[in-house]
Amino acid sequence: MPKFPERQNEDYHIGMLHGSVKQGKDSDHYAPFELSELVAKHYDYWALGHIHKPQLLAETPPIVYAGTIQGRHKNEAGPHGFDMVSDETGRLQPTFIPVSPIDWVTLTVSAESTDDDASLIDRIMSQMSQQQSDRFQLSSLIIDNVEVLSPDLLQRLLDGTWQGQLDHEQQRQVATGNAWIYEVTPKPTAPKIEYSELDERFWQAASQNVFTASNLQLTAGKLMQTPFLAAHFAASEVQEQITNRAESLLVQESRQEAAERED
């Protein structure tokens, strides 16, 4: 901050800073600063970069992250655009203008015991059509309650075969649609899971120790040398997806064992 000049007699003095707010001594932040340091400069406006989501950190003076004009991945969901700054009675005031052509959204659909491949796809496509938006939507689909599905359908959800059918249907409707499902996550309803001989308490304790960021990176091995893959594996959502997938596999195994016992 000492390199920023003190305000003189300018009509407007605007500061531009690429960095992040300091949060504790042990936090590892890029170019950390404190709000009090910016306010002490008595500038009329601070335009900040580094954080990709729009944020207003202070109103007097305005200290603003405009964010990116387009969210780059699902962790950057929500409105994106720029700030139009105008003079209002001698003070600079920002107005956020959304311009991003694509929204990242999450769509959740509950499986039903009567579902087959076609009925599940039809219900999902129907729900997508009801999500009205003037921007194209990239959707992360969560299918919950998957423990009620047949073992064969659950297997197709887990191995990606079912998503291939969904993609075929999306391609057929792409001319009239305004959305695309780019990933599918089967998610069991935890209280209803029967773990066979596996005690749920031990599963929960084991999952906390096994599905950690460090273990995931270790398992990924050389994939971590690719920057965009390393960033993907570092996201907390990835750990949750892997845990959900493991639980889904346990559901499938439990159902198969139960069926074999009945036979």
C-alpha positions as CSV (number, residue, x, y, z in Angstrom):
1,M,0.0,0.0,0.0
2,P,2.8,2.6,0.5
3,K,3.3,2.7,-3.2
4,F,-0.1,4.1,-3.8
5,P,0.1,8.0,-3.8
6,E,-1.7,10.1,-1.4
7,R,-4.7,12.0,-2.7
8,Q,-4.0,15.5,-3.8
9,N,-6.4,18.0,-5.5
10,E,-7.8,15.7,-8.2
11,D,-11.5,15.8,-9.0
12,Y,-11.6,12.0,-8.7
13,H,-8.9,9.7,-7.5
14,I,-9.4,6.0,-8.4
15,G,-7.3,3.1,-7.1
16,M,-6.9,-0.2,-8.9
17,L,-5.6,-3.1,-6.9
18,H,-5.2,-6.8,-7.8
19,G,-5.2,-8.7,-4.4
20,S,-7.3,-10.2,-1.7
21,V,-8.4,-9.1,1.8
22,K,-6.1,-10.3,4.6
23,Q,-7.8,-12.8,6.8
24,G,-5.6,-13.9,9.7
25,K,-1.9,-14.3,10.1
26,D,-1.8,-17.9,8.8
27,S,-4.0,-17.3,5.7
28,D,-2.2,-17.6,2.4
29,H,-3.7,-14.9,0.3
30,Y,-2.5,-13.3,-2.9
31,A,-1.3,-9.7,-2.5
32,P,-3.1,-9.3,0.9
33,F,-4.5,-6.0,2.0
34,E,-6.8,-4.6,4.8
35,L,-9.8,-2.5,4.1
36,S,-8.6,0.1,6.6
37,E,-5.5,0.6,4.4
38,L,-7.7,1.5,1.4
39,V,-10.0,3.8,3.3
40,A,-7.0,5.6,4.7
41,K,-6.0,6.7,1.2
42,H,-9.2,8.8,0.9
43,Y,-9.7,7.8,-2.7
44,D,-13.1,8.1,-4.4
45,Y,-13.3,4.6,-5.7
46,W,-11.3,1.3,-5.5
47,A,-11.6,-1.1,-8.4
48,L,-10.3,-4.5,-7.3
49,G,-9.3,-7.6,-9.2
50,H,-8.5,-11.2,-8.3
51,I,-11.8,-12.4,-6.9
52,H,-14.0,-13.6,-9.7
53,K,-17.4,-13.1,-8.1
54,P,-18.9,-9.6,-7.8
55,Q,-18.5,-8.2,-4.3
56,L,-19.1,-4.8,-2.6
57,L,-16.6,-4.7,0.3
58,A,-17.4,-1.1,1.4
59,E,-19.8,1.7,0.3
60,T,-17.8,4.8,1.5
61,P,-15.7,4.9,-0.5
62,P,-16.9,2.2,-2.9
63,I,-14.5,-0.8,-2.7
64,V,-15.6,-3.2,-5.4
65,Y,-14.7,-6.5,-7.0
66,A,-16.5,-6.4,-10.3
67,G,-15.6,-10.0,-10.9
68,T,-15.3,-11.7,-14.2
69,I,-17.8,-11.0,-17.0
70,Q,-18.4,-14.7,-17.3
71,G,-18.2,-17.5,-14.7
72,R,-15.6,-19.9,-16.0
73,H,-16.8,-23.1,-14.2
74,K,-19.5,-24.3,-11.8
75,N,-17.8,-22.8,-8.8
76,E,-18.3,-19.4,-10.3
77,A,-22.1,-19.6,-10.6
78,G,-24.4,-16.5,-10.2
79,P,-24.5,-13.2,-12.1
80,H,-21.4,-11.9,-13.8
81,G,-20.8,-8.6,-15.5
82,F,-19.2,-5.2,-14.9
83,D,-19.8,-2.1,-12.8
84,M,-20.9,1.1,-14.5
85,V,-19.6,4.0,-12.3
86,S,-21.3,7.3,-12.3
87,D,-21.1,10.6,-10.5
88,E,-24.0,11.2,-8.1
89,T,-23.7,14.5,-6.4
90,G,-20.0,14.5,-6.2
91,R,-19.6,10.8,-5.3
92,L,-18.7,7.9,-7.5
93,Q,-21.3,5.1,-7.3
94,P,-21.2,1.7,-9.1
95,T,-24.1,0.0,-10.8
96,F,-23.7,-3.7,-11.6
97,I,-24.5,-4.6,-15.2
98,P,-24.9,-8.4,-15.8
99,V,-23.7,-9.5,-19.2
100,S,-22.7,-13.1,-18.9
101,P,-24.3,-15.2,-21.7
102,I,-24.1,-18.5,-19.7
103,D,-25.3,-19.4,-16.2
104,W,-23.9,-22.3,-14.2
105,V,-26.8,-24.0,-12.4
106,T,-27.5,-27.1,-10.3
107,L,-30.6,-29.2,-11.1
108,T,-31.8,-31.8,-8.6
109,V,-34.2,-34.6,-9.5
110,S,-35.4,-37.3,-7.2
111,A,-35.4,-40.9,-8.5
112,E,-38.6,-42.9,-8.2
113,S,-38.9,-46.7,-7.8
114,T,-40.9,-47.0,-11.0
115,D,-38.3,-45.2,-13.1
116,D,-36.7,-46.8,-16.1
117,D,-34.1,-45.1,-18.3
118,A,-36.7,-43.3,-20.5
119,S,-39.0,-42.1,-17.7
120,L,-36.1,-40.7,-15.7
121,I,-34.8,-38.8,-18.8
122,D,-38.3,-37.5,-19.7
123,R,-38.8,-36.1,-16.2
124,I,-35.4,-34.4,-16.2
125,M,-35.9,-32.9,-19.7
126,S,-39.4,-31.7,-18.5
127,Q,-37.9,-30.0,-15.4
128,M,-35.2,-28.4,-17.5
129,S,-37.7,-26.9,-19.9
130,Q,-39.5,-25.3,-16.9
131,Q,-36.3,-23.4,-15.9
132,Q,-36.9,-20.2,-17.9
133,S,-33.9,-18.1,-18.5
134,D,-32.8,-15.6,-21.2
135,R,-29.2,-17.0,-20.8
136,F,-27.9,-20.5,-21.8
137,Q,-27.7,-22.7,-18.7
138,L,-25.0,-25.3,-18.1
139,S,-26.5,-27.6,-15.5
140,S,-24.9,-30.0,-13.0
141,L,-27.5,-32.7,-12.5
142,I,-27.9,-34.4,-9.1
143,I,-30.1,-37.4,-9.0
144,D,-31.0,-38.2,-5.4
145,N,-32.9,-41.1,-3.8
146,V,-31.0,-43.4,-6.2
147,E,-31.3,-46.3,-3.8
148,V,-34.9,-46.9,-5.0
149,L,-33.8,-47.6,-8.5
150,S,-33.2,-51.1,-10.0
151,P,-29.7,-52.4,-9.7
152,D,-29.3,-52.3,-13.5
153,L,-30.3,-48.7,-13.8
154,L,-28.2,-47.7,-10.9
155,Q,-25.2,-49.4,-12.6
156,R,-25.8,-47.5,-15.8
157,L,-25.9,-44.2,-13.8
158,L,-22.6,-45.1,-12.2
159,D,-20.7,-46.3,-15.3
160,G,-21.8,-43.4,-17.5
161,T,-24.0,-45.5,-19.8
162,W,-27.1,-43.7,-18.8
163,Q,-25.6,-40.3,-19.3
164,G,-24.8,-41.3,-22.9
165,Q,-28.6,-41.8,-23.4
166,L,-29.3,-38.4,-21.8
167,D,-26.7,-36.8,-24.1
168,H,-28.4,-38.3,-27.1
169,E,-31.8,-36.9,-26.0
170,Q,-30.2,-33.5,-25.4
171,Q,-28.7,-33.5,-28.8
172,R,-32.1,-34.2,-30.3
173,Q,-33.6,-31.3,-28.5
174,V,-30.7,-28.9,-28.7
175,A,-32.3,-26.8,-31.4
176,T,-35.2,-25.8,-29.1
177,G,-33.5,-26.0,-25.7
178,N,-31.6,-23.4,-23.8
179,A,-29.7,-25.6,-21.4
180,W,-27.3,-28.5,-21.3
181,I,-26.5,-31.0,-18.6
182,Y,-22.8,-31.5,-18.6
183,E,-22.4,-33.8,-15.6
184,V,-24.6,-36.3,-13.6
185,T,-24.1,-37.1,-9.9
186,P,-26.1,-40.0,-8.4
187,K,-26.7,-39.3,-4.8
188,P,-28.2,-41.7,-2.3
189,T,-30.4,-40.6,0.5
190,A,-28.2,-41.4,3.5
191,P,-30.8,-42.3,6.1
192,K,-32.3,-45.0,3.8
193,I,-29.0,-46.7,2.8
194,E,-28.6,-50.3,4.0
195,Y,-24.9,-51.0,4.1
196,S,-25.2,-54.8,4.3
197,E,-22.6,-55.9,6.9
198,L,-20.8,-52.5,6.8
199,D,-21.7,-50.4,9.9
200,E,-22.7,-46.9,8.9
201,R,-20.7,-45.4,11.8
202,F,-17.5,-47.0,10.5
203,W,-18.2,-45.9,7.0
204,Q,-18.7,-42.2,8.0
205,A,-15.4,-42.3,10.1
206,A,-13.5,-44.0,7.3
207,S,-14.8,-41.6,4.6
208,Q,-13.5,-38.6,6.5
209,N,-10.1,-40.2,6.6
210,V,-10.0,-41.6,3.1
211,F,-11.6,-39.0,0.9
212,T,-9.3,-36.1,1.7
213,A,-7.8,-33.6,-0.6
214,S,-4.3,-35.0,0.0
215,N,-5.3,-38.6,-0.7
216,L,-7.2,-37.6,-3.8
217,Q,-4.1,-35.7,-5.1
218,L,-1.9,-38.7,-4.3
219,T,-4.2,-41.0,-6.2
220,A,-4.4,-38.7,-9.1
221,G,-0.6,-39.0,-9.5
222,K,0.8,-37.4,-12.7
223,L,-2.6,-35.9,-13.5
224,M,-1.8,-33.2,-10.9
225,Q,1.0,-32.0,-13.2
226,T,-1.7,-30.5,-15.5
227,P,-2.8,-27.2,-14.0
228,F,-6.5,-27.3,-14.9
229,L,-6.8,-30.8,-13.5
230,A,-4.9,-29.9,-10.4
231,A,-7.3,-27.0,-9.8
232,H,-10.3,-29.3,-10.5
233,F,-9.1,-31.9,-7.9
234,A,-8.4,-29.2,-5.4
235,A,-12.1,-28.1,-5.4
236,S,-14.1,-29.3,-2.3
237,E,-17.0,-30.3,-4.6
238,V,-14.8,-33.0,-6.2
239,Q,-14.3,-34.7,-2.8
240,E,-18.0,-34.6,-2.2
241,Q,-18.7,-36.1,-5.6
242,I,-16.3,-39.0,-5.1
243,T,-17.8,-39.7,-1.6
244,N,-21.3,-39.7,-3.1
245,R,-20.1,-42.1,-5.9
246,A,-18.6,-44.4,-3.3
247,E,-21.8,-44.5,-1.3
248,S,-23.7,-45.2,-4.5
249,L,-21.5,-48.2,-5.2
250,L,-22.1,-49.4,-1.7
251,V,-25.8,-49.1,-2.3
252,Q,-25.6,-51.1,-5.5
253,E,-23.5,-53.9,-3.8
254,S,-25.8,-54.0,-0.8
255,R,-28.9,-54.4,-3.1
256,Q,-27.1,-57.1,-5.2
257,E,-26.1,-59.0,-2.0
258,A,-29.7,-58.8,-0.7
259,A,-31.1,-60.1,-4.1
260,E,-28.6,-63.0,-4.1
261,R,-29.6,-64.0,-0.5
262,E,-33.3,-64.0,-1.6
263,D,-32.5,-66.3,-4.5
